[in-house]
């Protein structure tokens, strides 16, 4: 009797990669889009109500960036003891709490402390989410840039929701003492909803043993040198320096551009449109720059995106023409989170999966260090002659310097 021929088939991969990336993007929405950037919408109202100088207003985001640096320094240690999925959810829950607490204080000191603690929590979310997105992308090498872009583009969702929600809440609370407190509570509610929705990708990725799958996938396409390579700061000196320039430059724009538009006489509706479109451009950027992130294994992507961001940043400082101001917001939104994604792509191209956490954390640390400098320096400049416009010129120069440095980064 003839024995039946045995056949071996590989079951198709049914992992919903795009849906998982979209769900993970809520982490970026919480950590940056809401926890950090929504403050720019509240700054003019809080400054008027509390009598702040621009230096103090900028110090609020400096405190947030300092917290982010603390979180970035702690994350590698935490990742050795806690799964990235658990860190993602814990950080999002903490960010929700600290955002809510910001509505209960009017004195500068407790508000600075709340901004610092929110920065710590947002770093945990952003780095853990970025690591999970990188692992997800490693399992789909041909779409890795796109999947990374989706994750970082989630920041745009947070910005857009903030742009639509904060002015509405401020209008509803008009006449109440410290109406801006209600906006903090509304933003905390958004963070809480996003945290609940993050439980699905966290559960799926924890169950799928992502680190091993990522390593196996990368091993198929990487040579032995990459597989054995360890992260060393000196190998990424120019990219790290360029990314520091990005941290210094971009945060000045995101902190003060709404205040500048208000000073220039833009209507509330125009400001909402500007910021909402900026957020939507962030979401679209995952498609726009995916090919660039996949193609360049050196610092070219970081350099080119930094240079474009400098152009977007300087436009509102040079003109009040609404079409150019709107173009500034669209260009800025379409580029700035792809700068962040470019560093993750650089790490992924040049290091094995076991070293991704160390590489991503190093870039996050210099990013946070740059953000500590940016808001206070721009605020200090804005309190002097030339005002906020001159402060944004400083931001643009920092971005162009970062582009020049990143241009010199070579692939390993």
N, C-alpha and C positions, 0 to 999 in steps of 0.2 A: 504493500500500500504506500502510495506516495504521500509523504508528509507535507502539510501545507507550508508554503514559504512564509518565513517570519519577516515581518516588516516593522521597522522602527520609525515612528513619526514623532516629530517635535511639536508639542502643543503650542499653538500660537500665543504670543504674549498679549494678554487681554488687559494689561495695566492701562488705566485711563490717564495717560501722561499729561495731556493738555488740561483735563479737569483737575488733576492733582496740582499742577503748576498754578492754575487759576485760584484754587483754594489756598495754596501756600501764599499766594500774593496778598492775601488778607493780612499776613504777618508784616509785610512791607507797608501795607496801608496803615496798620496800627503804629509801627515803630517809627516811621518817618512821616508819612502823609498826614497823620493826625497828631501824634505825640509831639512832633517837632514843628512841622510847617504850619499847622493851624494857628500857632501863636502869632504869626505875622498878621493874620486877620484881626486878632484881638489887640495887638500892640497899640494902634492909634487910640482906641477907646480906653484902654487901661492907662495909657500915658496921660490922656486928658483928665481922666477921673482921679488918678493918684498923684499927678504932678511930677511925673518922672522926667529926667533928662534922657536924651537919646543914648547916652553912655550906660545909664542904668537899664534902659529898655533892652539894649544890646546885651548887657550882662546876664539877662534872663536866659538868652539862648547860649551864652557862654557857659553858664551853669549847667544847662542841659547837655552841652557838648562835653563838659568835664565829667558829668555822670556817664555819658556814653563811653568816654575813655576808660573810666573805672570798670564799666561792664565789659568792654573789649579786652582789657587786661585779665579780667577774671574768667572770661569765657573758655579759653583753652584748658584751664584747670578744671572748670566745671564739666566740660565735655569729656574729660577722662573719667568722670565719676557719674555722669548723668547722660542718658540718651539725648540726642539732639531734639527729638520730638517732645520729650518732657520739658526741656529747657525752653522750647518755643512756647508751649502752653503756659508755663509758669511765668515767663517774662511778659506775655500778653495780659495775663490776669493782673500782675503787679502794675503794669502800665495803666490799666483801667482804673485801679484804685488811686494811683498818684494823680491821674488827670482829674478825678472827681474831687480829691482833696484840694486841688488848686482853686476851687471855687469858694473855699471857706476862709480865705485869708486876704487881708488888704495890706498888711505890712510887707515890706520888701524882703526881709530876712526869711520868713517861712515860705514865701513864694519862690525865692531862690533855692531853698532846700527841696521844695516839691519839684522844681524843674530839674534839679540835679538827680533826684531819685527816679524821676520819669526817664531821664537819660540812661541811667543804669539799666532799667528794665528794657528800654527800647534796643539797647545793644544786644542783650540776650536774645531778643526776638529776631533782630535783623541778621545776626551772624548765624544763629541756628537755622533760620529759614533759608539763608543763602547757601549753607552747607547742604541742606536737604535738597534744594533746587539743583545744586551742582551734581549731587549723586543721582538725582532723577535724570539730568541731562546726560550723564555718562552712560546711562542705559539706552539712550537714543542719540548716538554720536552725531548723526546727520541733522538732528534738530536741537542740539544742545544749546546753541546760541539763542534760538527762539524760546526754548523753555526757560532759560535764565532770564531772558528779557521779559517774559510774562511775569516772573516773580518780582523783579525790580520795578516793573511797570505798575505793580499793585500800589506803589506809592502814589501814583496819579489818581487812583480811585479814592484814596484817603484825602488828597488835596481837593478833588472835585466835590466830594461829599461835604468837606469843610467849607468850601467856597459857597455852596448852596445853602448849607445849614446854619452857619454862624451868623450871617447877616439877618436871616429870618428870625433866629432866636433873639438877637439884639433888638430887632424891631419890636418883637412881642413883649420883651422885658423893658422897653423904654419907659422911663418914669419910675422904675424901681431903683432903690439904691444899689450901686455896683451891678448894673445889668449884665456886665460881662461874666459874672459868676455863673449865670444860667447857661451861657455858652460852654463853659468848662464842663458843666454837668451833662449837657447834651453830647459833647465830644466823648465823655466817659461812657455814655450809653452806647455810642457807636463802637467804641473799643470793646465793650462787653459783648455785644452781638458778634463782632468779628472773632473774638476769643472762642465763643461757643461754636462757630462755624469751622474754626481751625481744628477742632477735635477730630473731624473726619479724615483730613489728609494725615494728621499725626498718627491716627490709628492704622491707616492703610500702610503708611511708610514704615511704621514700627514692625508691622507684621510681615512685611516683604523682605526684611533683612537687607535694607538698602546698601549698607557699607560693603557687604560682600559682593552683592550684585554689581555695584559700581566698580569695584576693584577688578572683578572678572572681566567686565566690559572693557575697561581701560587697558587691561593687560593684552587683550586681543589686538589693540591698535597701537600700543606703545612699545618702543624698543626697550632693551634691557637697561640702558642707561637711565631712562626716565623712571623705570620701575624701582631702581635702587637710589634715586636721587632724594636728598633731603633738603628741606627748605633752609636757605641761608640768606640772611639780610643782604650780604654783599652781592649776591647774584641779582638782586632786584633793586639796587640802590637808586638808579635813575627813575624807575617806575614809582618807587615809594616816595621819592622827593617830588615827582610830578603830581602824585596823588595828594600830597600835603598841600601843594599849591591849589589844587582843586578844593580841598576842604576849607582853606582860608577864603577863597574867592566866591564860591557859589553861595555860602551861607549868608554873606552880606546881602546878596540880592534877595534871597528867600525871607530874610528877616525884615528888610526895610522897604522892599519895592512897593508894598501896599501903602505904607506911610508916605512914600514919595508921590504915588499917584494921587493920594488924598490931598497932599500939599499942592499939587499941580492943578487941583480943581476937578478931578474926575468924579463923576457922579457915583453913588453907591451901586447903581445897576451896572455901570461900566466896569467898576472894580470887580463885581461878582462875575461878570462875563470874562474879564481878563483872567481871573484866577481859576475859574472853571475850565476855560479853554486850555490853560497851562496844564491843569491836571489831566485833561483828556489827551493832550499831546504826549504826556508821560506814558499813558497807557498804550498809545499807538507806537511808541518808540521801539517796542519789542520786535515789531515787524521791520521797521525802517533800518535798524542797525544790526540785525541778526547776522547777516552775511559778513559784515565788517568784523564782528567778534569772532566768527568762525575762521576767517581767513588769516588774520594777523596773529602770529605767535610772539611778537615782540611788543614794543611800546607804541606802535603806530596808531592803534585804535584809541588808546588813552590820549595821545598827543593831539590827534585830529579833533576829537570830541572836546577836549579842553579849549582848543583854539576857537571852535565854533561858539562855545559857551561864553568866552570872553566877548565876542561880538554881541551876543544877546544881552549880556550884562551892561555893556556901555551905552546901548541905544537909549534907554530912558534918561540917562545922564546928559545926553547930547540934544535931545529933542522932546517936545511935548506933542508932536504930531501923532494923533491917535492910531492911524494905520501902522506906523513904525513901532509905537509902544505895544500894540497888539502883536505885531510880528515878533517883537522881543520875547513876549510871553510864550508864544507858540514855539519859537526856536529853543528857548530855554527849556521848556517842558519836554520838547522832543529830543533833548540831548542829555540833560544832567544825570538822570538815573542810568543811562547807558554808559556814562563814565564809570559809575560804580560797577555795573555789569562787566565792563571791560577788564577790571582788575581781577574779578573772579574768573573770567575767561583766560586771562594771562596765567593765573595760578593753575588752572585746569590743564592748559596746554603744556606747561613746563614741569609739573610735579605729579607724582603718583597720588592716587586717592588718599593714601595714609597720611600725606602731608598737606592736604587741602585745608584742614582746619587751622594748622599753623600759618599757612600762607594767607588765608582769608583774614585771620585775626590780626596779622601784622599790618595788612593794608587798612583794616578797620581802625587800628590804633593810630596810625599817622593821619588818617581821615579825621578822627576825633580830635587829635592834637591841632590840626589846622582849623577845625571849627571852633576850638576854644579861643583862638586868636582873632578870627574874622569878625564876629559880631561886635565885640567891644572896641576893636580898632575902628571899624566903620562907624560905630556910634560916636566915638570920640571925635573922629573927623567931621561927622555930621553936626556936632555941637559947635564947630568952629565956622570960619568963613567958607562959603561954598555949599554948606549943608549936605543933605543926603546925596545930591548929585555927585559931589566930589568923593563921597564915600564909595559910591558904585564904581567910580573910575579906579580907585584903589583895588576893588574886587576884580575888575577886568584885568588889570596888570598882573595880579597874583595868578589868575587863570592862564594868561599867556606865558608867564614864567614857568608854570607847571607844564604847559604844552612843550616848551623848549627842552625841559629836562626829560620828560617822558620820551621825546623823540630819540634820545640817545640810548634807550633801553634795548638791548639785544635779546633775542631768543637764546635759551640755554642750550 
